[in-house]
Amino acid sequence: MKKRYSVLMALNGLDIGGAETHVVELSKELARLGYRVVVASNGGVYERELLSSGIKHYKVPMNKRNFTSMLRSYFKLKKIIKKEKIDIVHAHARIPGFLCGLLRKNMKFTFVSTAHWVFDTHGWLKYLTNWGQKTVAVSDDIKDYLIENYDVNEKDIYVTINGIDTDKFSPEQDCSGLMHEFGLEENENRLVYVSRMDEDRAYAASILINIAEKLNNEIPNLRIIIAGGGNVFDSLKAKADDINKKLGRKCIIMTGARTDINKIVACANVFVGVSRAALEAMAAEKPVILAGNEGYIGLFDKSRLDLAMENNFCCRGCEMPDEKTLCSDIVYCFNSLSGEERNDLGKYGRKVIFKYYSVNKMAQDCIEAYTAAMAVKREKRYKVLMSGYYGFDNSGDDAILISIYSNIMKSGRNIDVTVFANKPEQTAKKYGVKVIYRYNVFKVASAIMKCDLLISGGGSLLQDRTSTRSLLYYLSIIKMAKIFRKKVMLYANGIGPVEKERNRSLVKKVVNKADLITLREENSLAELRKIGVANKNAIVTADPVFSMDCISEDEAKKAFELSGIPLDKPIIGVSVRNWKNIERFLKDMAGLCDRLYDELGRNIVFIPMQMPSDTTVSENVRKMMKNKSYILSEACSPREIMGTIGLMETVISMRLHTLIFAANRSVPMLGFIYDPKIEYYLSLFNMPSGGDTKNYDMEKAFENVKNLIDNRQNYCDNLKRVSEIMKKRSEDNVRYLIKLLDR
């Protein structure tokens, strides 16, 4: 490390708790690795340990949410950062994160946070949080929580562990002094519990006290040692004292806040607790019963490793502990397990710690986040908006969204992407993107004002065949961006048809001001030129969906199973849509499907791309058929649809993106033309046409499908070659986008 970086750890306090111990151990390990570490908090029992390790501590009242304390903390932190010449600020709780986020606006330090637990996100509380340039999550479920509740970009989250000092927490630890202090005897059965005694952390401690009398009756010479202080300590101690008085002996020992947790754990025969305390007990080779405020896993062994690691040994999402279950497991540990069996459980726990939970691993994870955040500091952060036909339950357009977003993320550049969509909550949840409701004028305008670049596309946004209103919407978004002097890129657009003269004039006026235009086919460039768009920055690339990946073959089979579709026969996929004067066409399509079933022995599976309209049209065709057919579930995502098409023998389609999905999976296709774009792509793929929806020959269509099946391999080879070319062209779109941002 060329420079000895200065790191400020900011947290609420330093009393007993998993996050607090995490920070202490992390600070000591970073100091050992050469970082200069300073800690700011409201103080507590761990101050002395930090000071003895040469780590400076500043008292800052970040443990209170009131305005006065937060204001005092703000100015104290500002003074510390200046005085200590801090390079990296690492926040470990909501208030420190919020305050450090405010300070960073005027102080150019690197800012990282760690999410140790989940917060209440109701109302204004959600906005009292700043996760920094990079975020460290102590478990995968907290990572998911950050993405879902705070829209934190997945690439900005680093998952770490609660690193344990295995020298400090070990079976060799001498606890004789503590045994003497509390009057403990060698032949006792000792149960130890460690946690903060706060209302939101002490549920299992309360249960232990409630069942103490019953445990005392069933387990000989039992001592229950409960370590930790907090806002419910006094009430719990009063309850414990009453039970001790009733039993006529000190069965329950309430230690209060302690820093010698390693010695307390060392005197245990069995440990109860969660999170870091449980990991420390495992390092000390103690059998552990996982029970806490967020759930119950029970006696930890090999069978429970995956479940425990999923939630960082916090039991989040598991059933809540109850008196009967906890009592039963404790009695089982002491009365049914032999000493050797308990030792084996303890040894397995320590092996888990060495393999997955070392302090050095925790520190290296944080250093990785620091390094990435410092790189972000040097690199400009861009804000990009995406405007398109998103959030309308159209699998083709949602596939465009997925493809553009995925390619931007793969670029490795520091780009925040926000999408204008019709169903913001649904779109955000399905695709993990930041979303603004496309018809919220004020939020849309505000986002455009703050962005660096607007993407319009892809798809056929600039056309008036479906409606003029839609065309005007997309043109107005582009126009607004240019009013605010923002860069605009038409991303892999399909242009036209634009039939009304006034609309053609508007397209010409607005599109000529775009900074960059990429088009998905030559026909669209020709259409732009006919309209009068003379913009020289127009390039033909390819539809973004050519670069979209899909689910695996096994997952595709599962999707068929969930839709009730058998795989006993080869499958022909059929994709139809609603269009003008299409009734006779659909009736003939039903006849074609029946012939394919009867004469060729193929199962027919309908592929709805736009919900619910395609589902309705598909069901109408199915009702007109004599034979049984199937329909793919509406719940299938674009990637799932593409994956299932990969298992089909051939596809018959009116929908463009069904054809592109098929091309991606090298599945031969027959297209029916309702729009010039279908004809263009059939020609590009060298695939047969069934004619347009007004002028078609179903007999010829049947022969074409039969030919596709008979000569399938030749068609597949051709599609593979063409789709590989188109994939490379589709990836050019994002390369042009990056150049435009950097210009």
C-alpha positions, 0 to 999 in steps of 0.5 A: 500500500503506497499511501497509509490511508486514514479511515474514520469508523462512524457508528452509534456507540461502543456498548455490547452488540454485534455491529459494535464488536464487528467495528472494533475487530475490523478497526484493529485488523485494518490498523494491523494491515497499515491503515490509520484508523479513527473511531467516532461514536457515543462511546461505551465499554469497547473504548478501552480496547480500541485505545489499548490497540492504539486507535483514537476514539472521538465521542460524538452523540450519533446514538440519538435521532433528535435534531440537536444531537444530530446537528452537534454530531454533524459539526463534530464529524466535520471537525474530525474529518478535517483534523485527522485528514480522513481519506475514507469514511466508513459508516455503520448505522443509519444516523452516521450514514445520513450525517456522513452523506451530508458532509460528503457533499462539501468534503471530498472523502471516499464514503462507504457504509456497512449494513448490519441489519434491516431498518424501518423504511416507513415514511420519512425514515427511508430518506434518513439513510445514505449508503455511500458510494459502495455498501458492504452487507453482512449477508446475502439477505441484507444485500437483497433488502438493500436492492429492494428497499433502497434501490442500491445498485447490485454492483455497488454492494459487497457481501462480507462476514462478521469476522472473528478473532480466533485467538481471542475466542478459542477453547484455550481461553482462561476463564478462571478469573471470571469463574471466581468473580461470579462464584461459578463451580467446575461441576456446573452445567453453564448456559450462556447468552450474549446480546444487547439488552435492548427491547429489539434485541433481548427477546431470547433473553426474556424467554430464557428467564421465563423458562429458567425455573423449568430448566432448573428442575430438569437440568442438574446444577444449572447456571444461566449467564446472561451478558449485555446491557441495554434499555430493558436490562433493569426490568429483566434483572428484576425478573431474574432476581425474583426467580432466583429468590423463588429457587433459593439460589442464584440460578440466573446471573445477569452480568450487565455490559462487559468487554470480556465476552471471550471469557464469558463464552469460554465458561459455557457448556452450551451457548444460546444467541445469534449473529456475531455472538453465536459465531464467537461461541462457535470459535470457542468450540461451544455447541450453539442454539441459534435463537434471537429476535428475528427467528429460530434455527435451533441447535447448529450442526452441518445440516443447518449451515446453509440456512444459517449462512444465508441470514448471517446467523441471525435467523431472519425469515425463520420461525420465531422462538418460543418457550417450549421449543427453546426449553426442549432444545436446551434440555436435549443438549445437556441431558441427551448429548454426551460430553463427546457429542457436545465437543464434536459440535463445538469443533465443527463450529470452530472449523466453520469459523476458520473456513468462512469467518476470519477477521482478515477476510472481513477486512479484505472485503472492506478494502475491496469496497474502499478501493472500488469507492476510491476509483469511483471518486476519480471517475465521473458518475453519469446519470442516464435515463431510459424512455420507452414502452416499458411497464406495459406487460409487453415481453418484447419491450421489456426484453429491450429494457433488460438488454439495454440496462444489462449492456450498460452495467456490463460496460463497467462504467460508473453509470446510474440508470433510471427508467420511465415506466408505466408500472413503476413498482412492478417494473422495479421489482421484476428487473431490479432497476430504478423507476419513475412513473412515466406520466408523473410530469414533475418527477420526469422533468426533475430527473431530466434536469439532473441527468447527463443523457436521455436514451429514447428506445429501443423499439418502434417508438416513433410511429403513428400507426398505433396512435399519435398520442404515443408518438407525441409522448416520446417526442415531448420527452426528447424535446424536454431533454434538449430544452434542458441541454441534455444529450439525447440518444435514440437507442436502436430505434425502429422508425415508422411508419409515420403517416400523418404529415404533421407528425412527420414534420414533428419527427423531423424537427425533434429528431434532427436535434438528437446527439446520436441515433442508432437504428435497428435496421436499414429500413429505419434509416431510409424512413428517417431520410424520407421524413427529412431527418438529415442528422448525420449522427445516424448509424445502423446497429441492431435490436438490443435483444440480440444480446439478451441472455436467457434461462438454462434448458433445465429452467425452461423445462421447469417453466413448461412444467409450471404451464402444464405443457408436456414435452412428449412431442416436438413443439411448435410455438405460435405467437399471435396478436390483435390487429385490424380486421384479423378475424378471418386470419385467426380462424385460418390460423386455428386450422393451420395449427390443427393440421400441424397437430394432426398431420405432423404430430406436433404439440401447439404452444401459444406464446403471449408477448403482450398481456392480456391482449395476446392471451385473449387472442391466443385463447380465441384461436385455441377455442376455434381449434379441434385439437388440444393446445397449450399456452405459456404462462403469463408469469413468464419473464422475457428471459424465460420466454426466450429459454422456452422457445429454445426448446421448440422445434419451430415458431410461427409468429406475428410478433417481431421479438418472438422472431428475434427470441427464436433467432437468438436460440437458432430456432427456425421460424415462419413470420406473418406480416402486419408491419414492414419490420416483420418482412425486413427481419424475415429477409434478414434471417432468410426465413419464409413468410406466410404473407401479410395478414390480409393476403396469405395462403395457409396451404403454403404456410403449412408447406413452409413449416413442414420444410422448416422441420424437414431441413431444420439443421440448415436453417438452424446453422444459418440463424446461428451465423446471422444472430452472432453478427447481430449480437455484435452489432447490438453491443455496438449500441452501448459502445456508442453510448459510452463515447457520447457520455465521454464526449 
